[in-house]
Every structure is written in C-alpha cells, then in structure tokens.
Amino acid sequence: MLPIGVESALGIVVALGAIALSFWALEAFRWDRVVRDPKAPQAVWLRLLVSVALGGSAAVFLMAYVRWATGLVYLFQR
C-alpha cells in the first residue's frame, strides 16, 4: 500500500490530469449543435463543468485501480 501522503499527492495529480485530458478531448465535440452560442460564457462554463465531471469520475476509477493493484500483494502473503 502507498503511504497516505503519496496517495494524496498522486490523487491530486491524477485528478488534475484527467480533468485536463477530458477538457482537451471535449474540444473535438461540436458544441454548436448543443448550445446556441458556443462562445458565450454559459457555454464555456458548461464545457468546464462537463470536463470536471468526466475527469473526476475517470480519476476516481484510476485511483481505485491503483489501490486494488497495490493491494494484490496481500493476496500472496502468508
């Protein structure tokens, strides 16, 4: 298992990275089909909130996967 401080720092880095990656990926989405004015401040906030939601859920999954992978050591201990 990772020490608490290392896991916390890794969680912050993974969360920010996943949010940035989802924000970048959503740039390819055609926002003009969903909102009237994609350059309006409300549309920009919508894009930001959607990327935080997607990136946050991806980060939760990735951190859970790291915890599961590091916990496999205890499966083979006596």
C-alpha positions as YAML, in Angstrom:
chain: A
units: angstrom
residues:
- id: 1
  name: MET
  ca: [0.00, 0.00, 0.00]
- id: 2
  name: LEU
  ca: [1.09, 3.55, -0.64]
- id: 3
  name: PRO
  ca: [1.72, 5.94, 2.25]
- id: 4
  name: ILE
  ca: [-1.14, 8.37, 2.81]
- id: 5
  name: GLY
  ca: [0.83, 11.43, 1.67]
- id: 6
  name: VAL
  ca: [1.98, 9.75, -1.53]
- id: 7
  name: GLU
  ca: [-1.53, 8.52, -2.32]
- id: 8
  name: SER
  ca: [-2.94, 12.01, -1.70]
- id: 9
  name: ALA
  ca: [-0.37, 13.69, -3.95]
- id: 10
  name: LEU
  ca: [-0.92, 11.06, -6.62]
- id: 11
  name: GLY
  ca: [-4.68, 11.60, -6.35]
- id: 12
  name: ILE
  ca: [-4.32, 15.33, -6.91]
- id: 13
  name: VAL
  ca: [-2.05, 14.85, -9.93]
- id: 14
  name: VAL
  ca: [-4.30, 12.17, -11.43]
- id: 15
  name: ALA
  ca: [-7.45, 14.26, -10.89]
- id: 16
  name: LEU
  ca: [-5.97, 17.39, -12.48]
- id: 17
  name: GLY
  ca: [-4.52, 15.35, -15.34]
- id: 18
  name: ALA
  ca: [-7.82, 13.59, -16.01]
- id: 19
  name: ILE
  ca: [-9.72, 16.89, -15.96]
- id: 20
  name: ALA
  ca: [-7.22, 18.46, -18.35]
- id: 21
  name: LEU
  ca: [-7.40, 15.43, -20.63]
- id: 22
  name: SER
  ca: [-11.20, 15.46, -20.69]
- id: 23
  name: PHE
  ca: [-11.20, 19.22, -21.37]
- id: 24
  name: TRP
  ca: [-8.85, 18.61, -24.30]
- id: 25
  name: ALA
  ca: [-10.97, 15.70, -25.57]
- id: 26
  name: LEU
  ca: [-14.16, 17.77, -25.40]
- id: 27
  name: GLU
  ca: [-12.62, 20.33, -27.76]
- id: 28
  name: ALA
  ca: [-13.45, 17.94, -30.61]
- id: 29
  name: PHE
  ca: [-17.14, 17.94, -29.64]
- id: 30
  name: ARG
  ca: [-19.45, 20.08, -31.80]
- id: 31
  name: TRP
  ca: [-20.86, 22.42, -29.15]
- id: 32
  name: ASP
  ca: [-22.74, 24.45, -31.74]
- id: 33
  name: ARG
  ca: [-25.20, 21.56, -32.08]
- id: 34
  name: VAL
  ca: [-25.99, 21.63, -28.37]
- id: 35
  name: VAL
  ca: [-25.91, 25.32, -27.42]
- id: 36
  name: ARG
  ca: [-26.89, 28.42, -29.36]
- id: 37
  name: ASP
  ca: [-23.66, 30.36, -28.91]
- id: 38
  name: PRO
  ca: [-20.65, 28.14, -28.10]
- id: 39
  name: LYS
  ca: [-18.52, 31.20, -27.28]
- id: 40
  name: ALA
  ca: [-20.94, 32.52, -24.65]
- id: 41
  name: PRO
  ca: [-19.77, 32.43, -21.02]
- id: 42
  name: GLN
  ca: [-22.54, 29.98, -20.12]
- id: 43
  name: ALA
  ca: [-21.36, 27.56, -22.80]
- id: 44
  name: VAL
  ca: [-17.77, 27.85, -21.60]
- id: 45
  name: TRP
  ca: [-18.88, 27.10, -18.04]
- id: 46
  name: LEU
  ca: [-20.91, 24.14, -19.30]
- id: 47
  name: ARG
  ca: [-17.85, 22.79, -21.10]
- id: 48
  name: LEU
  ca: [-15.76, 23.25, -17.96]
- id: 49
  name: LEU
  ca: [-18.32, 21.54, -15.71]
- id: 50
  name: VAL
  ca: [-18.72, 18.61, -18.09]
- id: 51
  name: SER
  ca: [-14.95, 18.15, -18.26]
- id: 52
  name: VAL
  ca: [-14.70, 18.27, -14.44]
- id: 53
  name: ALA
  ca: [-17.44, 15.65, -14.15]
- id: 54
  name: LEU
  ca: [-15.86, 13.34, -16.73]
- id: 55
  name: GLY
  ca: [-12.32, 13.86, -15.48]
- id: 56
  name: GLY
  ca: [-13.35, 13.44, -11.86]
- id: 57
  name: SER
  ca: [-15.06, 10.13, -12.48]
- id: 58
  name: ALA
  ca: [-12.08, 8.92, -14.52]
- id: 59
  name: ALA
  ca: [-9.73, 9.94, -11.71]
- id: 60
  name: VAL
  ca: [-11.81, 8.09, -9.12]
- id: 61
  name: PHE
  ca: [-11.63, 4.96, -11.26]
- id: 62
  name: LEU
  ca: [-7.87, 5.30, -11.81]
- id: 63
  name: MET
  ca: [-7.15, 5.83, -8.11]
- id: 64
  name: ALA
  ca: [-9.34, 2.85, -7.18]
- id: 65
  name: TYR
  ca: [-7.42, 0.77, -9.71]
- id: 66
  name: VAL
  ca: [-4.11, 1.85, -8.15]
- id: 67
  name: ARG
  ca: [-5.42, 0.86, -4.69]
- id: 68
  name: TRP
  ca: [-6.60, -2.51, -5.99]
- id: 69
  name: ALA
  ca: [-3.31, -3.16, -7.77]
- id: 70
  name: THR
  ca: [-1.21, -2.30, -4.72]
- id: 71
  name: GLY
  ca: [-3.47, -4.44, -2.53]
- id: 72
  name: LEU
  ca: [-2.78, -7.54, -4.63]
- id: 73
  name: VAL
  ca: [0.44, -8.01, -2.66]
- id: 74
  name: TYR
  ca: [-1.63, -9.13, 0.34]
- id: 75
  name: LEU
  ca: [-3.23, -11.89, -1.72]
- id: 76
  name: PHE
  ca: [0.06, -13.76, -1.93]
- id: 77
  name: GLN
  ca: [1.33, -13.16, 1.62]
- id: 78
  name: ARG
  ca: [1.06, -15.80, 4.31]
...
